[in-house]
């Protein structure tokens, strides 16, 4: 983890993203998993968006 997460939700999102990266790494060594890797990357990107949105919410809350 590159930084201290601000909330439980952020920590869970980070953990989920790390798990997906690990899965993609494992799948890269298995033939015919290209489509699955693409799908996992799409899910990863959705989680990244959720994480960015959560960080914005927390920043706004901390600002007030």
Backbone as XML, in Angstrom:
<?xml version="1.0"?>
<chain id="A" units="angstrom">
  <residue number="1" name="UNK">
    <atom name="N" x="0.841" y="-1.171" z="0.000"/>
    <atom name="CA" x="0.000" y="0.000" z="0.000"/>
    <atom name="C" x="0.889" y="1.237" z="0.000"/>
  </residue>
  <residue number="2" name="UNK">
    <atom name="N" x="0.629" y="2.117" z="-0.932"/>
    <atom name="CA" x="1.527" y="3.248" z="-1.107"/>
    <atom name="C" x="1.254" y="4.393" z="-0.146"/>
  </residue>
  <residue number="3" name="UNK">
    <atom name="N" x="0.079" y="4.445" z="0.457"/>
    <atom name="CA" x="-0.222" y="5.507" z="1.400"/>
    <atom name="C" x="-1.243" y="5.009" z="2.401"/>
  </residue>
  <residue number="4" name="UNK">
    <atom name="N" x="-1.381" y="5.722" z="3.474"/>
    <atom name="CA" x="-2.332" y="5.348" z="4.512"/>
    <atom name="C" x="-3.741" y="5.703" z="4.056"/>
  </residue>
  <residue number="5" name="UNK">
    <atom name="N" x="-4.593" y="4.729" z="4.012"/>
    <atom name="CA" x="-5.966" y="4.959" z="3.572"/>
    <atom name="C" x="-6.713" y="5.812" z="4.575"/>
  </residue>
  <residue number="6" name="UNK">
    <atom name="N" x="-7.627" y="6.647" z="4.072"/>
    <atom name="CA" x="-8.342" y="7.580" z="4.926"/>
    <atom name="C" x="-9.558" y="7.003" z="5.603"/>
  </residue>
  <residue number="7" name="UNK">
    <atom name="N" x="-10.100" y="5.931" z="5.114"/>
    <atom name="CA" x="-11.296" y="5.356" z="5.699"/>
    <atom name="C" x="-11.306" y="3.853" z="5.453"/>
  </residue>
  <residue number="8" name="UNK">
    <atom name="N" x="-12.223" y="3.181" z="6.143"/>
    <atom name="CA" x="-12.360" y="1.744" z="5.916"/>
    <atom name="C" x="-12.731" y="1.468" z="4.470"/>
  </residue>
  <residue number="9" name="UNK">
    <atom name="N" x="-13.607" y="2.294" z="3.921"/>
    <atom name="CA" x="-14.018" y="2.092" z="2.534"/>
    <atom name="C" x="-12.830" y="2.214" z="1.594"/>
  </residue>
  <residue number="10" name="UNK">
    <atom name="N" x="-11.970" y="3.217" z="1.805"/>
    <atom name="CA" x="-10.778" y="3.365" z="0.965"/>
    <atom name="C" x="-9.861" y="2.157" z="1.119"/>
  </residue>
  <residue number="11" name="UNK">
    <atom name="N" x="-9.673" y="1.704" z="2.338"/>
    <atom name="CA" x="-8.809" y="0.535" z="2.559"/>
    <atom name="C" x="-9.358" y="-0.684" z="1.826"/>
  </residue>
  <residue number="12" name="UNK">
    <atom name="N" x="-10.670" y="-0.869" z="1.883"/>
    <atom name="CA" x="-11.275" y="-2.016" z="1.198"/>
    <atom name="C" x="-11.145" y="-1.891" z="-0.317"/>
  </residue>
  <residue number="13" name="UNK">
    <atom name="N" x="-11.308" y="-0.692" z="-0.831"/>
    <atom name="CA" x="-11.141" y="-0.490" z="-2.271"/>
    <atom name="C" x="-9.704" y="-0.772" z="-2.695"/>
  </residue>
  <residue number="14" name="UNK">
    <atom name="N" x="-8.752" y="-0.313" z="-1.906"/>
    <atom name="CA" x="-7.337" y="-0.562" z="-2.205"/>
    <atom name="C" x="-7.046" y="-2.058" z="-2.170"/>
  </residue>
  <residue number="15" name="UNK">
    <atom name="N" x="-7.554" y="-2.749" z="-1.169"/>
    <atom name="CA" x="-7.340" y="-4.196" z="-1.059"/>
    <atom name="C" x="-7.951" y="-4.929" z="-2.248"/>
  </residue>
  <residue number="16" name="UNK">
    <atom name="N" x="-9.150" y="-4.502" z="-2.663"/>
    <atom name="CA" x="-9.807" y="-5.136" z="-3.804"/>
    <atom name="C" x="-8.988" y="-4.929" z="-5.074"/>
  </residue>
  <residue number="17" name="UNK">
    <atom name="N" x="-8.487" y="-3.709" z="-5.262"/>
    <atom name="CA" x="-7.676" y="-3.433" z="-6.446"/>
    <atom name="C" x="-6.393" y="-4.254" z="-6.435"/>
  </residue>
  <residue number="18" name="UNK">
    <atom name="N" x="-5.761" y="-4.365" z="-5.282"/>
    <atom name="CA" x="-4.534" y="-5.157" z="-5.184"/>
    <atom name="C" x="-4.809" y="-6.624" z="-5.487"/>
  </residue>
  <residue number="19" name="UNK">
    <atom name="N" x="-5.952" y="-7.124" z="-5.037"/>
    <atom name="CA" x="-6.317" y="-8.513" z="-5.318"/>
    <atom name="C" x="-6.513" y="-8.731" z="-6.810"/>
  </residue>
  <residue number="20" name="UNK">
    <atom name="N" x="-7.141" y="-7.767" z="-7.469"/>
    <atom name="CA" x="-7.338" y="-7.886" z="-8.911"/>
    <atom name="C" x="-6.005" y="-7.861" z="-9.650"/>
  </residue>
  <residue number="21" name="UNK">
    <atom name="N" x="-5.083" y="-7.026" z="-9.208"/>
    <atom name="CA" x="-3.753" y="-7.001" z="-9.831"/>
    <atom name="C" x="-3.053" y="-8.346" z="-9.671"/>
  </residue>
  <residue number="22" name="UNK">
    <atom name="N" x="-3.203" y="-8.936" z="-8.511"/>
    <atom name="CA" x="-2.608" y="-10.249" z="-8.259"/>
    <atom name="C" x="-3.240" y="-11.308" z="-9.164"/>
  </residue>
  <residue number="23" name="UNK">
    <atom name="N" x="-4.547" y="-11.240" z="-9.329"/>
    <atom name="CA" x="-5.237" y="-12.190" z="-10.201"/>
    <atom name="C" x="-4.780" y="-12.023" z="-11.647"/>
  </residue>
  <residue number="24" name="UNK">
    <atom name="N" x="-4.660" y="-10.787" z="-12.087"/>
    <atom name="CA" x="-4.205" y="-10.545" z="-13.463"/>
    <atom name="C" x="-2.792" y="-11.065" z="-13.669"/>
  </residue>
  <residue number="25" name="UNK">
    <atom name="N" x="-1.943" y="-10.894" z="-12.662"/>
    <atom name="CA" x="-0.575" y="-11.392" z="-12.758"/>
    <atom name="C" x="-0.568" y="-12.912" z="-12.892"/>
  </residue>
  <residue number="26" name="UNK">
    <atom name="N" x="-1.383" y="-13.584" z="-12.078"/>
    <atom name="CA" x="-1.450" y="-15.040" z="-12.140"/>
    <atom name="C" x="-2.002" y="-15.499" z="-13.479"/>
  </residue>
  <residue number="27" name="UNK">
    <atom name="N" x="-3.018" y="-14.809" z="-13.972"/>
    <atom name="CA" x="-3.626" y="-15.191" z="-15.245"/>
    <atom name="C" x="-2.698" y="-14.958" z="-16.425"/>
  </residue>
  <residue number="28" name="UNK">
    <atom name="N" x="-1.767" y="-14.033" z="-16.275"/>
    <atom name="CA" x="-0.857" y="-13.748" z="-17.392"/>
    <atom name="C" x="0.012" y="-14.956" z="-17.727"/>
  </residue>
  <residue number="29" name="UNK">
    <atom name="N" x="0.095" y="-15.905" z="-16.811"/>
    <atom name="CA" x="0.883" y="-17.119" z="-17.039"/>
    <atom name="C" x="0.041" y="-18.277" z="-17.551"/>
  </residue>
  <residue number="30" name="UNK">
    <atom name="N" x="-1.233" y="-18.018" z="-17.836"/>
    <atom name="CA" x="-2.142" y="-19.066" z="-18.306"/>
    <atom name="C" x="-2.623" y="-18.707" z="-19.708"/>
  </residue>
  <residue number="31" name="UNK">
    <atom name="N" x="-2.533" y="-19.651" z="-20.613"/>
    <atom name="CA" x="-2.975" y="-19.436" z="-21.994"/>
    <atom name="C" x="-4.478" y="-19.183" z="-22.062"/>
  </residue>
  <residue number="32" name="UNK">
    <atom name="N" x="-4.873" y="-18.401" z="-23.030"/>
    <atom name="CA" x="-6.282" y="-18.158" z="-23.359"/>
    <atom name="C" x="-7.057" y="-17.458" z="-22.240"/>
  </residue>
  <residue number="33" name="UNK">
    <atom name="N" x="-6.398" y="-16.560" z="-21.532"/>
    <atom name="CA" x="-7.093" y="-15.812" z="-20.478"/>
    <atom name="C" x="-7.165" y="-14.318" z="-20.794"/>
  </residue>
  <residue number="34" name="UNK">
    <atom name="N" x="-6.897" y="-13.966" z="-22.044"/>
    <atom name="CA" x="-6.879" y="-12.548" z="-22.433"/>
    <atom name="C" x="-8.200" y="-11.852" z="-22.138"/>
  </residue>
  <residue number="35" name="UNK">
    <atom name="N" x="-9.317" y="-12.490" z="-22.497"/>
    <atom name="CA" x="-10.626" y="-11.870" z="-22.272"/>
    <atom name="C" x="-10.895" y="-11.679" z="-20.780"/>
  </residue>
  <residue number="36" name="UNK">
    <atom name="N" x="-10.552" y="-12.664" z="-19.997"/>
    <atom name="CA" x="-10.743" y="-12.555" z="-18.540"/>
    <atom name="C" x="-9.894" y="-11.419" z="-17.988"/>
  </residue>
  <residue number="37" name="UNK">
    <atom name="N" x="-8.662" y="-11.292" z="-18.464"/>
    <atom name="CA" x="-7.795" y="-10.207" z="-17.998"/>
    <atom name="C" x="-8.373" y="-8.841" z="-18.361"/>
  </residue>
  <residue number="38" name="UNK">
    <atom name="N" x="-8.964" y="-8.743" z="-19.540"/>
    <atom name="CA" x="-9.596" y="-7.484" z="-19.952"/>
    <atom name="C" x="-10.779" y="-7.169" z="-19.030"/>
  </residue>
  <residue number="39" name="UNK">
    <atom name="N" x="-11.576" y="-8.167" z="-18.713"/>
    <atom name="CA" x="-12.721" y="-7.966" z="-17.837"/>
    <atom name="C" x="-12.278" y="-7.546" z="-16.432"/>
  </residue>
  <residue number="40" name="UNK">
    <atom name="N" x="-11.221" y="-8.175" z="-15.946"/>
    <atom name="CA" x="-10.705" y="-7.812" z="-14.627"/>
    <atom name="C" x="-10.182" y="-6.379" z="-14.649"/>
  </residue>
  <residue number="41" name="UNK">
    <atom name="N" x="-9.513" y="-6.000" z="-15.742"/>
    <atom name="CA" x="-9.005" y="-4.629" z="-15.842"/>
    <atom name="C" x="-10.159" y="-3.630" z="-15.843"/>
  </residue>
  <residue number="42" name="UNK">
    <atom name="N" x="-11.270" y="-3.966" z="-16.497"/>
    <atom name="CA" x="-12.441" y="-3.091" z="-16.489"/>
    <atom name="C" x="-12.995" y="-2.933" z="-15.071"/>
  </residue>
  <residue number="43" name="UNK">
    <atom name="N" x="-13.049" y="-4.027" z="-14.336"/>
    <atom name="CA" x="-13.506" y="-3.973" z="-12.946"/>
    <atom name="C" x="-12.534" y="-3.142" z="-12.118"/>
  </residue>
  <residue number="44" name="UNK">
    <atom name="N" x="-11.242" y="-3.355" z="-12.344"/>
    <atom name="CA" x="-10.224" y="-2.572" z="-11.632"/>
    <atom name="C" x="-10.445" y="-1.077" z="-11.879"/>
  </residue>
  <residue number="45" name="UNK">
    <atom name="N" x="-10.691" y="-0.707" z="-13.134"/>
    <atom name="CA" x="-10.897" y="0.705" z="-13.468"/>
    <atom name="C" x="-12.146" y="1.266" z="-12.793"/>
  </residue>
  <residue number="46" name="UNK">
    <atom name="N" x="-13.202" y="0.467" z="-12.678"/>
    <atom name="CA" x="-14.407" y="0.903" z="-11.968"/>
    <atom name="C" x="-14.104" y="1.126" z="-10.488"/>
  </residue>
  <residue number="47" name="UNK">
    <atom name="N" x="-13.342" y="0.213" z="-9.892"/>
    <atom name="CA" x="-12.945" y="0.386" z="-8.489"/>
    <atom name="C" x="-12.070" y="1.618" z="-8.322"/>
  </residue>
  <residue number="48" name="UNK">
    <atom name="N" x="-11.211" y="1.875" z="-9.286"/>
    <atom name="CA" x="-10.350" y="3.060" z="-9.237"/>
    <atom name="C" x="-11.206" y="4.327" z="-9.256"/>
  </residue>
  <residue number="49" name="UNK">
    <atom name="N" x="-12.241" y="4.330" z="-10.079"/>
    <atom name="CA" x="-13.162" y="5.467" z="-10.120"/>
    <atom name="C" x="-13.863" y="5.647" z="-8.778"/>
  </residue>
  <residue number="50" name="UNK">
    <atom name="N" x="-14.329" y="4.543" z="-8.219"/>
    <atom name="CA" x="-14.991" y="4.596" z="-6.906"/>
    <atom name="C" x="-14.039" y="5.140" z="-5.852"/>
  </residue>
  <residue number="51" name="UNK">
    <atom name="N" x="-12.787" y="4.713" z="-5.921"/>
    <atom name="CA" x="-11.787" y="5.156" z="-4.956"/>
    <atom name="C" x="-11.527" y="6.658" z="-5.100"/>
  </residue>
  <residue number="52" name="UNK">
    <atom name="N" x="-11.390" y="7.104" z="-6.346"/>
    <atom name="CA" x="-11.182" y="8.538" z="-6.585"/>
    <atom name="C" x="-12.366" y="9.354" z="-6.066"/>
  </residue>
  <residue number="53" name="UNK">
    <atom name="N" x="-13.589" y="8.865" z="-6.326"/>
    <atom name="CA" x="-14.775" y="9.561" z="-5.826"/>
    <atom name="C" x="-14.787" y="9.607" z="-4.304"/>
  </residue>
  <residue number="54" name="UNK">
    <atom name="N" x="-14.413" y="8.506" z="-3.677"/>
    <atom name="CA" x="-14.397" y="8.450" z="-2.213"/>
    <atom name="C" x="-13.358" y="9.420" z="-1.655"/>
  </residue>
  <residue number="55" name="UNK">
    <atom name="N" x="-12.189" y="9.493" z="-2.302"/>
    <atom name="CA" x="-11.147" y="10.421" z="-1.841"/>
    <atom name="C" x="-11.635" y="11.862" z="-1.949"/>
  </residue>
  <residue number="56" name="UNK">
    <atom name="N" x="-12.367" y="12.174" z="-3.012"/>
    <atom name="CA" x="-12.915" y="13.526" z="-3.156"/>
    <atom name="C" x="-13.908" y="13.840" z="-2.048"/>
  </residue>
  <residue number="57" name="UNK">
    <atom name="N" x="-14.778" y="12.872" z="-1.733"/>
    <atom name="CA" x="-15.747" y="13.062" z="-0.662"/>
    <atom name="C" x="-15.036" y="13.305" z="0.664"/>
  </residue>
  <residue number="58" name="UNK">
    <atom name="N" x="-14.033" y="12.496" z="0.933"/>
    <atom name="CA" x="-13.302" y="12.633" z="2.191"/>
    <atom name="C" x="-12.528" y="13.949" z="2.252"/>
  </residue>
  <residue number="59" name="UNK">
    <atom name="N" x="-11.973" y="14.362" z="1.132"/>
    <atom name="CA" x="-11.256" y="15.638" z="1.101"/>
    <atom name="C" x="-12.201" y="16.793" z="1.378"/>
  </residue>
  <residue number="60" name="UNK">
    <atom name="N" x="-13.388" y="16.743" z="0.781"/>
    <atom name="CA" x="-14.380" y="17.795" z="1.000"/>
    <atom name="C" x="-14.843" y="17.798" z="2.444"/>
  </residue>
  <residue number="61" name="UNK">
    <atom name="N" x="-15.027" y="16.630" z="3.025"/>
    <atom name="CA" x="-15.462" y="16.521" z="4.408"/>
    <atom name="C" x="-14.373" y="17.047" z="5.344"/>
  </residue>
  <residue number="62" name="UNK">
    <atom name="N" x="-13.132" y="16.676" z="5.066"/>
    <atom name="CA" x="-12.017" y="17.129" z="5.912"/>
    <atom name="C" x="-11.773" y="18.623" z="5.768"/>
  </residue>
  <residue number="63" name="UNK">
    <atom name="N" x="-12.117" y="19.158" z="4.588"/>
    <atom name="CA" x="-11.920" y="20.582" z="4.326"/>
    <atom name="C" x="-12.882" y="21.421" z="5.181"/>
  </residue>
  <residue number="64" name="UNK">
    <atom name="N" x="-14.091" y="20.875" z="5.341"/>
    <atom name="CA" x="-15.100" y="21.599" z="6.113"/>
    <atom name="C" x="-14.767" y="21.456" z="7.554"/>
  </residue>
</chain>
